[in-house]
């Protein structure tokens, strides 16, 4: 999915959870979504265009 790999640190740029930083943990290839874990209890699916690589 795009240039992302599991374990990449990304920042959300879409309309939901904008600005949050998390880790790519799963690819849903059927829905073309990327699961990003923000905290131990918070995660959400995003499309590749709603994410950018985070460079601290």
WOJO-V43490 format. One record per pair of residues at least 12 apart in sequence whose ideal C-beta (glycine too) atoms are under 10 Angstrom apart, sorted by sequence separation. I is the first residue (numbers start at 1). J is the second residue. D is the distance in whole Angstrom. If there is no record, write none. Layout:
# WOJO-V43490
I:J:D  I:J:D
This chain:
# WOJO-V43490
9:21:6  10:22:6  23:35:10  24:36:6  25:37:5  33:45:4  34:46:6  9:22:7  10:23:7  22:35:9  23:36:7  24:37:8  32:45:10  33:46:7  34:47:7  8:22:10  9:23:6  10:24:6  22:36:4  23:37:5  31:45:7  33:47:6  34:48:6  36:50:9  8:23:7  9:24:8  21:36:9  22:37:5  23:38:8  32:47:7  33:48:9  36:51:7  7:23:7  8:24:5  20:36:8  22:38:4  31:47:9  32:48:8  34:50:9  6:23:8  7:24:7  8:25:10  21:38:7  22:39:8  26:43:9  28:45:7  33:50:9  34:51:7  6:24:5  7:25:8  20:38:5  25:43:7  27:45:10  5:24:7  6:25:6  17:36:8  20:39:9  26:45:9  4:24:5  6:26:7  22:42:8  23:43:9  6:27:7  17:38:7  22:43:7  27:48:10  2:24:10  5:27:9  20:42:8  22:44:8  24:46:9  1:24:9  4:27:8  10:34:8  12:36:7  20:44:9  22:46:9  2:27:10  11:36:9  17:42:8  1:27:5  8:34:9  10:36:6  12:38:8  17:43:10  1:28:9  9:36:10  17:44:6  24:51:8  1:29:7  6:34:9  8:36:9  16:44:7  6:35:9  16:45:10  17:46:8  22:51:9  24:53:10  2:32:10  4:34:6  14:44:10  16:46:8  1:32:7  23:54:10  1:33:8  2:34:8  4:36:9  12:44:8  14:46:6  18:50:9  22:54:9  1:34:5  13:46:9  14:47:7  17:50:9  21:54:5  12:46:6  16:50:8  20:54:10  14:49:8  15:50:8  21:56:9  10:46:8  13:49:8  14:50:3  13:50:6  14:51:8  10:48:10  12:50:6  13:51:6  12:51:6  13:52:5  10:50:9  11:51:7  12:52:8  10:51:5  11:52:6  4:46:10  10:52:7  11:53:8  12:54:10  8:51:9  10:53:6  11:54:4  4:48:7  9:53:7  10:54:6  11:55:9  1:46:10  2:47:9  3:48:8  8:53:7  9:54:5  11:56:10  1:47:8  2:48:3  8:54:8  9:55:8  1:48:5  2:49:8  4:51:7  9:56:8  4:52:10  2:51:8  4:53:8  1:51:9  2:52:10  3:53:8  2:53:10
